[in-house]
Amino acid sequence: MKKRKAALLLAGVMGLSAVLMAGCGAGGTTQTAEPAAEETAEAETQETAQEEQTEETAEAGEAIEGEKQVLKMEFTPPTGSFKLESHYEDPSQLSEEEKADTDRAMRAYTGPSGESLLVNNAKSFYYYDQMTPEQQTLYDAMQMTAMDPESDQNIVTAFTKTDPYSEAFSNDYLVAYFGMLYDHPEFFWLYNDIEASIGCYLYGQNGDTYNLVFRLDDVFEDYQTQMKAFNEAAESFLAQIDTSGSEAETVKQIHDLLISKCAYNTAVMEKGDYANLAHTAYGALVADNDGNPNLPVCDGYSQAFCYLCQQCGIEATTIGGAAGSDEASAGGHAWSVVKIDGVWYEVDTTWDDTLDDWIASVETIKDSDPYSYGYYMEALTDISYAEVMTHYLMEVSTEQIRNYEPTPETVYTTKDNLYDIQLVGPSVHMRAYDVQGMEAEAELMKLAPEAVGTIH
């Protein structure tokens, strides 16, 4: 039996560009196929109408192995949602009046009352452990300042021998600032200065030692409400995780439950709304600025995943950079690395959470192309293939994710053995030091772990 050519162009909610590729038989002869007896006349008519379009797509160079045709949908998962801008500016010299006010505030400050709502049970904090003593000093000062986000009188002093106006200090500050935010996703309110910001100021100089002060420029007015909501959501989530098994089993449970609860916040990404809780672990576990529950963008997915792993005693942190189908089209992105049984792995929970979006996109051709629709839905509703689609960027190496190539397991063969369906295309994940315009994050990413483990 010869196989009929068919072609499909699909534009879905994620900007999908999908093509049902035509096959080439032995000797380069284009083959057609007679429909099975049970196929409807409507489907046959539709296939015939698509032949001209298929000839064009065949010229794009998509080869078919043997007699089997390939239904190949190519798309770039959501990116362009990651951006961090440090609050840091060259610390300005305080006036004598400001110094007097600062002195009074430091003497009067007695610290936060009651038990802290800032919870992180991590055994260690990855980026902090990689920093120089100078960077750790700045990190410590900012963390102490953040421990009482309701007060602008919590003023912390720090000392450095690095000129605060130098490039070296700026680099140290950025490493400390971003590192603290990635180590502590519970500081979601400081991310992109969403709810509050930390200021760094030059207080004075004694010889070659510079005196710095750190204080909140803006207090976190809704601290009690939001932190309680965050803690309750995290506690509820973790109550569903069985940690009695291996670390790999725990990580998989966290990954799977997170993507089952969350959906990608396309609206925030399209608006470029960086001061939105969708960029944080809060957006993933609680809600975005508009109260939409469990609707994060990439950095929200990543930081929630890391925080949840930390609470289970598993080291994890966020990676910042860019991703896309290739380097030219790559947009800002964030994903994670996790340490399982002493080995680091890369994990992209955002890109693993696209199954529902694929289904929604395919639904748009249900009436216009029922023949292709049936095959795509067969693949998307197959339990085994869904498992592949939702884990293909879970626990891979840095080398693999840097220039990802689909594997044989990402291909679905239809039950009638007529088609191979490939919903995963080549992609790149570049860390910030390889991305132009991300110099602020680049120094920290040079400290990020190289993942050598892979289960794919």
N, C-alpha and C positions, 0 to 999 in steps of 0.2 A: 504493500500500500504506500503510495506517495503522500507526502505531507503538504498541507495547504499553508501558504504564507499568510502571516497576519501581522499587523502593526498597530501600536497603540501609543498615543501621546497623552500623557496625564499630567495635569497641573493641580496639585492638592494644597491643603492648608499649610504645608511646610515649604511651599515653592518647589514641589517635586517636579522633576523632569523625567518622565518614564517612557521607555521604549520597549515594545515587544518586537524583538529582533527576528529578521527572516533568516532561514537556514540555507546553507549552500552544501549540496551533495558532493559526491566524489567527482573529481575533474572540474570542479567549479560550476557544475550545472545546478541552476536554481530549481528546487523541487517543490511540488505542491502536494497536498494531501486531501483525500476525499474525507468528508466528515463521517463520523460514526452514524449508524442507522438511527440512533436515538436523538441525534442533534436536530434541533428545530430548523425549519426553513428560514426563520428570521435570522438565526445566528449565521447560517450559510451565506445569506445575502450580505450580511454585515462584513463577513470576512472578505468576500469578493470585492466589496467597495474599498477595503483597506489595502488592496494589493499594490496600488500605485504608490501609496505612502511608504509601504514596506520596501519597495525597490530603492527609494531614496535613503532610508535608514541603513539598508544593507551596504550601501556604498561607503558608509562611515567606517567600515573596516571591522565590524564586530563579527568574528568568525564563529562558526558552529562546529562543534566536534561531532564527527560521524553523521548520523541521520537525525540526531535530536536537535530540536530548536531550543533557543534560549530566550526566556522571558526575563529581560534584564531591566530593572528599575534603578536608575542612578540619581542620587540626590546628595546634597550637603546638609547634614544635620544642623540644628540651630547653633549659631555662633554669634559673635558680635555683641555679646552680653557682658563681657568681662572688662572692667576698668577700675583701676585704683589710682587715686591721687592722694599723695601724702599731704597732711595738714602742714607739714614743715615749711617754713621759710627761714631765711637767715635770721637767727634770734636777734631781736632788737635790744639795744641797751635800755634797761629800765631807768626811768627818771627817779630822782631822789624821793619824790612823793610816792611813786609806785613801789619803790623799795621799802618805804616806811609801811605802806599798806600791806605789802607781802610779809614783812616782819611780824606785824600784828596778827595777820591771818595764821601764820605758822605757829605763833605762840598760843593762839586761841583754839586752834583746831584740836579736837579730841578724838576724831575718828568716827566711823559709822557706828551706829548703835544697833544692837541685836545681831542675829546670825546673818552672815552674808548670803545674798541670793545668787552670787556668782559661783557656780559650781563647775569644777572640772576635775574628775578623778583620774586623770592620766598619770601613768607611772613616770613619764618623762615627757619633755617637750622638744621635739626634734630640732627645729630651727635654732632655738636657744642654745642647745648643746653644741651647735656647729659654729657659733659666733666667737669673735675675739672678745677679750675682756672689756675693751672699750664699747663694743656693740652691746654686750650684756649689761653694762652699766646703764646705757640709755634705755634698753628694754625694761630693766628693773624699775627705773624711774617712771616710765610710762605706765607700767603695770600697776605700780603703787598708786599712781594718780587715778587710774581707772577703777580702783577698788571701792571708791566712794563716789559714784557718778551723780549723786544728788547734790553734791556740794562743790561750789567753786572756791571754797576756802581750804580744800585739801591740796596743799602746795608741797611739792617734793623737790628736794635739792639734789644735784648730782655734780660731780667734778670731772673735768676732762683736761688732758694736756694737748688735745687736738684743737686747733683754731676753729671756733664755731663758724667762721666765714669761709672756711676752706672746702674744696671739693671732697677731701678725705672725710671731713665731718659729715657733709651732706650724704655721702655714701653710707657711712656708719649709721646715720640716723634712719635712712630709708630701709636698710637691712633690719634694724631693730623694730621699726614701726610695722613693716609688712610681716616680719617674722612673728611678732606678738599677735597680730590679727589672725594669722594662719595657725599658730599654736593654740589660740584661745577663741574658738568660734563663738563662745558665750559672750564675747565682746562684740556681738553683732551690731550693736548700736553705735560703735565707733567706726565701723566699716564704711568707707566713703563719706565719713562725717554725717551719717544718716540722722542720728539723734543727738550727737554731741561730738566735741572735738577737743583734742589736747594741744595746748600751746607750749612751745619751748622758748625760753627767753634767757638772755645773758644777764646775769645778776651782778657780776663783778669779776675781777681778775687779780690773782695773787701770784706775782712772778710769772711762771710758765703754766700756771693752773687757772683754768677758766671755771667760774661758778655758774651753773645753770639752774634754772627753776622750771618746773613743769606744773601746769595747772589746767583744769578744764576751762576752756573758753566759753563753752556752752554746757549747761548741765542737762542731764537726762531726766526730763520732767515726768515722763511716764514710766520711770524705772520700775516701780513696784508692780504695776499691772503687767507690763510686758515681760519682765523677768520671771514672774510667777507663771505666766502663760507658757513661756519657753520651758521652764523646768518641769511643769506638769506634762507638757507634750512629750518631752524627752523621756520622762519617767514612764508614761503610758506606752510609748514606743518600745522601750527597753524591756518592759514587762512581757512583751510578746517574743522576745529573743531568748532562746535556750542556749546558755553559755556552757553547758556541761560537756559538749562535744569538743572537737578540735577547733583551733583558731580559724581554719579555712571554712568550716561549717558555720561558725559564728559570723564571719565576714559575709558569706553568701546570704545568710538570713537577713542581715542588715541591708545589704544591697537590694535584695528582692523586695523586702517590705517597704523600703524607701521609694523605689520606683513604682510600686503598686499604689502608694498613697499620693504620690506627686504627679503633676502634669506640668509641662513646660510653659512658662509665662511669656507667650509670644507678644502680648501687648506691651509689656515692660521692655522687652528687647527691641521691638520696633520703634518705641518712643525714645530709646536711648536714655531711659530714666535711671541714672546711676544712684540717685539718692532714694532708692526704694528697697524695702525690706526683702523683696524678691531676690536680692543679691546675697542674702545671708541665710544662715542656718535657721533663723527665725522664720523666714519666708517659706522654707521647706517644711518645717515642723509645725508652724502655726499659720501665718497668713502674710500677705503682702500689705502694702500701705492702704489698699482699698478694702482690706478685710477678706480677700479671696483666699480660702484655705489651701495650704499645701500647693502653692503655685510659685515655685522658684524659677530662676534662670540658672545658668551653669555654675556660677560661683556659690549660689545657694545650695544646689545639689551637693557640690563637692564639700562644702564646709559642714553641712549636716552629716554627710557620710563620715567625715573625719571625726566629728564630735562624738557620734554614736559609737564608733570604733574605740575611741579613747576611753569612754565610760565602761567599755568591756575589757579594758586592760590591753588593747591592741593599738600599737603605734601607727598613726596615719597622719598625713598632712596634705595640704593643697598645693597644686602646681599651677602656675599662671603662665599663659603664653597665647598661642593662636592655633586654630585648627580649621580644617576644611578639606575639600576633595583634593586640593593641591596647594602648593605654596602661594600661587598667585591669587587664589580665591579665599585663602585662610583669613578668618576674622578672630577677634579677641575671644579667648576661651579659658576656662578653668576646669581642671579635673583633679584626680587624687592619686596618691601613692599610699600603699598600705604594707605593713611588715607582718608577714605570716610565717611563723616558725623560723624567724631569723632571716627571712628572705623578702626583699622588697618587690612589689608588683605594682603595675600601673592599673588604674581603674577609672573608667569614665561613665559614671552613673547617668549623666545627661544623655549621652548618645545611646546608651543601652535602653533608655526609656522612650522608644519611638514606635513601639508596636501599635499602640492605639492610634497614633497619627497616621501610620500606614493604612490601617483599616479605614479610618475616616476618609483618607484620600481615595482609596479604591471604591468606597461607597459612591463617590461622585460619578463613576462610570457604570453604575449598576444598570441603568436604563439604556444608556447610549451604546454600551458594549458588553452585553451580558455574557458573551463567550469568554472574553478575557477576564471579566469580573469573576467568573466562576473559578478559573484557575488561580487567580491571585488570592481569592478568599480561601481556597483549599489550602494554600500554603500558609496563610496568615493564621488560620484557625487550627493548624496541625500542632499538637502539643509539643512534640519533639522539636519541630522547627522554631516554634515560639521560644523554646528554651535556648536555642542557639542565638536567635535574634536579640534576646534580652541579656546575653552574657558574652557577646563576641568581643567586647572591650573590657572584660573583667579578668583581671589577673593575667596581664600580658607584660612583656618586657618593654623597657624604654626604646630599645632598638626596633621592636615590632611596631609600637604605636607611632614612632617618629615617621615611618613610611609604611603604613599598613597596607597589606595586600590580602584580599579575601582568600579564605582557605576552602578546601573542598567541603567542609562541614557547613559553610554558609550557603551552599547550593541546595535547593529543594527540587527533587524530581517528582513530577506529578504522578498520581496513582495510575494513570493510563500509559505512563512512560513516554509521553509525547514531548514533554517540555522539561527543561531545567529552568528553575526560577532563581535568579540571583538578585537579592535585595540589598546586598552589602557591596559597596564599591571601594576602590582604593581611597586612602585618605592620609592626611598628615596631622601630627600633633607636634608643634614646635614650642620649646620652652622659651621664655621671654628673652634670654640672651641671644637667641637666634632670630628675633623679631625686631625689625626696625620700628622705632617709636615706643618701645617698651623698656627703655633704659632704666627707668626707676625701679622696675621689678627685677631687672637682669641680674644685679649683684646678689640678690637673695636666691634666685633660681640657680646660681652657680653653686650654692650650698645644698641644693636638693639632692636626694639620693638617686642613684642610678639603679633602676629596677632590672634585675637579671632573671627573675623568676618568670615562668610562663606555664600555663596549663593548656595553651592552644597551640 
